[in-house]
Amino acid sequence: MVEKAKTTPENYPMTLAAIVTACNQKSNRDPVTNYDQDDVEDTLHNLRKKGAVILIEGSGRVARWKHTLYDWLKASKVELAVIAELLLRGPQTEGELRARASRMEPLPDLAALQVILEALVPRGLAQYLSPPGQKRGIFVAHGLYPPEELEKVRNAFANRYAGDDETPTRLSPARVDLAAAAPPVWATEIASLRAEVDQLRGALNALTAEVRDLKSALGA
């Protein structure tokens, strides 16, 4: 819901069918899931009890769902964009995360992302997986894993190194050289194109779900 609210706001709040389609999207997801409608509806009601989502019901119209994560997580727009990308695509390097989260909210350079991460980590909403002191190829994950799953993720990335060509050197935000911190032009362009394709695919999936809901409401 966070992703669709930011990338296709015309299709938000979302119907149950649209949420199922979005959850089972096969591109740009880690892990890839195959939830059925009952799975998603049960999860939504559990999240509703926790105050993370609300159900919007209107007379004669299909019910829609809306997240309340800005208040629930006490997160800003940019912070929530970063968290959402980590939830959607799993652990990734700082460079990858900056390029991908930028399709939701502006993150002009790596220094801007690092400022956000330094605010999220102490609150348990994000975490570094790379060993302290590592300068390049730093992997980041969200902080919402169950304890047993988090342990598996930490073990998987304990000695993983992305390589010099995948992410710039990490420096203090106050000292970072913006020219060096920016990812290569070709990498940014590819990430932008992928994000645009993902956004169009999401809009198409949501539109398909809307048509399906409309037919159902009309008894077709």
WOHU-V124814 format. One record per residue. RES is the residue in one small letter. NEAR is the number of other C-alpha atoms within 8 Angstrom. Layout:
((RES & NEAR) (RES & NEAR))
This chain:
((m & 10) (v & 9) (e & 10) (k & 11) (a & 11) (k & 8) (t & 9) (t & 12) (p & 9) (e & 4) (n & 11) (y & 10) (p & 10) (m & 11) (t & 12) (l & 12) (a & 10) (a & 12) (i & 11) (v & 12) (t & 11) (a & 10) (c & 9) (n & 10) (q & 10) (k & 7) (s & 5) (n & 8) (r & 10) (d & 7) (p & 7) (v & 8) (t & 8) (n & 6) (y & 9) (d & 7) (q & 9) (d & 6) (d & 8) (v & 12) (e & 9) (d & 8) (t & 8) (l & 9) (h & 8) (n & 8) (l & 10) (r & 11) (k & 7) (k & 7) (g & 9) (a & 11) (v & 13) (i & 10) (l & 9) (i & 8) (e & 8) (g & 7) (s & 4) (g & 4) (r & 7) (v & 9) (a & 10) (r & 11) (w & 12) (k & 12) (h & 9) (t & 10) (l & 11) (y & 10) (d & 7) (w & 9) (l & 6) (k & 7) (a & 10) (s & 7) (k & 8) (v & 11) (e & 10) (l & 12) (a & 13) (v & 11) (i & 11) (a & 10) (e & 12) (l & 14) (l & 8) (l & 10) (r & 11) (g & 12) (p & 9) (q & 11) (t & 13) (e & 13) (g & 11) (e & 10) (l & 12) (r & 13) (a & 12) (r & 12) (a & 13) (s & 10) (r & 10) (m & 11) (e & 9) (p & 8) (l & 12) (p & 6) (d & 10) (l & 13) (a & 11) (a & 10) (l & 11) (q & 9) (v & 9) (i & 10) (l & 10) (e & 8) (a & 8) (l & 12) (v & 12) (p & 7) (r & 7) (g & 9) (l & 11) (a & 14) (q & 12) (y & 10) (l & 11) (s & 13) (p & 8) (p & 4) (g & 4) (q & 8) (k & 8) (r & 12) (g & 15) (i & 14) (f & 13) (v & 14) (a & 12) (h & 13) (g & 9) (l & 7) (y & 7) (p & 6) (p & 6) (e & 6) (e & 8) (l & 9) (e & 8) (k & 8) (v & 8) (r & 9) (n & 7) (a & 8) (f & 10) (a & 9) (n & 7) (r & 7) (y & 8) (a & 12) (g & 8) (d & 8) (d & 6) (e & 10) (t & 15) (p & 13) (t & 9) (r & 8) (l & 7) (s & 7) (p & 9) (a & 4) (r & 6) (v & 11) (d & 6) (l & 9) (a & 5) (a & 9) (a & 13) (a & 9) (p & 10) (p & 6) (v & 6) (w & 6) (a & 8) (t & 10) (e & 8) (i & 8) (a & 10) (s & 11) (l & 8) (r & 8) (a & 10) (e & 8) (v & 8) (d & 10) (q & 10) (l & 8) (r & 8) (g & 11) (a & 10) (l & 8) (n & 11) (a & 12) (l & 9) (t & 8) (a & 12) (e & 11) (v & 8) (r & 8) (d & 10) (l & 8) (k & 9) (s & 8) (a & 9) (l & 6) (g & 5) (a & 5))
